[in-house]
Amino acid sequence: MKKIDINKDSLSAQTDILKKHLQNSLKGDAFFINNILNSLKVESVNDNFVSIVLSDENDQSVLENYLNKISPSVRELYGDSYDFGTILTDDKMKITKSKEKKIAQLSEIKRSSLRSLNQKNILSNYIILPFNKDIHHSINKIIENDFNYSCLYIYGESSLGKTHAMQAVALNFLESEDKSVIYLQSNFFAHYIAKKLQENNNDVKLEIQEELFDADLLIFDDFQTYFQGDKIQTLNFIFGVIDERINASKVTVFVSDKNIRSLPPMDDRMKTRLLSGLSIELGLPSINEYREIYKFKISKSNLSKYNIDEDAIEYLIRNTTGKFREVEGFINKLDFAVSRLEKNISEITLPFVIENIGIKEVEQKNITPDRIIKIVADYYRLKIGDIKGESRKPELFKARTVAMFMMRDLLKMTLEKIGSYFGRNHATVKNSLSVFEKDLQSVQTKRTYEQLLTNVRKPS
């Protein structure tokens, strides 16, 4: 595939090259190919930033859900140092271009920070539920300048709203003239800051370090990926920044998919600094919380004017694998489908949702013990043979009891049949089910079980 040369290829030619690349890389996504690709356009390329726009403005919010899928194509065609994003059209584009001129006057770090922030990720768009109430409380304390910990470390599975929460804080800081914030994305750190550090220029290093220190709030997103390249140099640099900020009582936030002890090996000083702050885990929402999330997201979308059948909402919930982006993607697909109708409708029904979301659920008759144990093994990243084996290691015992309970719950299998499947007697199975029933009283175990039920019903 031909690479893009911004000095030789016109914007029109760049658009064609990008479209061809996306058509090949996303050929399995019929929705994108049939409805989005044709209206995509490279609008401008400035300061290592590719601005992409759609000719149909109604598609803009849909496109934003594909940014992660488009990113590899942009970086392969333009180069790893390029960032990209979507911009608006017509009059709104003039406003955007005006902002771009102001951004161009900032340092490279601050330019990347501003461009990384999604203007939709404001606090009023952040739903507060039991599963994320601790994060909401902590970000409010940061905004109120009443956060009394050396740093904040937030971790949990991807696409559960961690980034939204931190970008909401960053956007709030930007509204204030006496507050400053730097929001660092891992790809920018790797492609700009880490490369600068490798130049071994002490003046440049000191300049970057001072800029990160001076910010009232510093946010490292996807922190688990910051250990690439020259790890020792990177870690020493980050440690120096964190140490200075802690001594000056300046708030630093780390967002990660991993807890602190699961990060790659690091200096004990670095780990101690992280452990000395406040660490909050973001767990999975419950089924009821997903119900509230869908209602909240729909109320903020163009679908709010329609009556959506409860069965349709339940269908969406059953087919959500635990990702907020998936919730937003489903809503955007429905919004897109409604906007293409030639006649007005007042209600969105289950058949309409099934037709336009395009997910087929596994029929009950196809849910078997083998399917259940495979889903459980995949979820816990264990081997099926080990789960069915004799070991009573905590992680294996937990997975085994979950699978047994699910077979009892979904398939109504007798204790004898479950025992036969796992090579255990009736009493052992009964005891295992009793243990899991007690565990199921905890919110986190209940959420995990509900997620596994969703995975079992969703085609592989």
Secondary structure, 3 states (H helix, E strand, C coil): CCCCCCCCCCHHHHHHHHHHHHHHHCCCCHHHHHHHHHHEEEEEEECCEEEEEECCHHHHHHHHCCHHHHHHHHHHHHCCCCEEEECCCHHHHHHHHHHHHHHHCCCHHHHHHHHHCCCCCCHHHCCCCHHHHHHHHHHHHHHCCCCCCCCEEEEECCCCCHHHHHHHHHHHHHCCCCCCEEEECHHHHHHHHHHHHHCCCHHHHHHHHHHHHHCCEEEECCHHHCCCCCHHHHHHHHHHHHHHHHHCCCEEEEEECCCHHHCCCCCHHHHHHHHCCEEEEECCCCHHHHHHHHHHHHHCCHHHHCEECHHHHHHHHHCCCCCHHHHHHHHHHHHHHHHCCCCCCCEECHHHHHHHHCCCCCCHHHCCHHHHHHHHHHHHCCCHHHHCCCCCCHHHHHHHHHHHHHHHHHHCCCHHHHHHHHCCCHHHHHHHHHHHHHHCCCHHHHHHHHHHHHHHHCCC
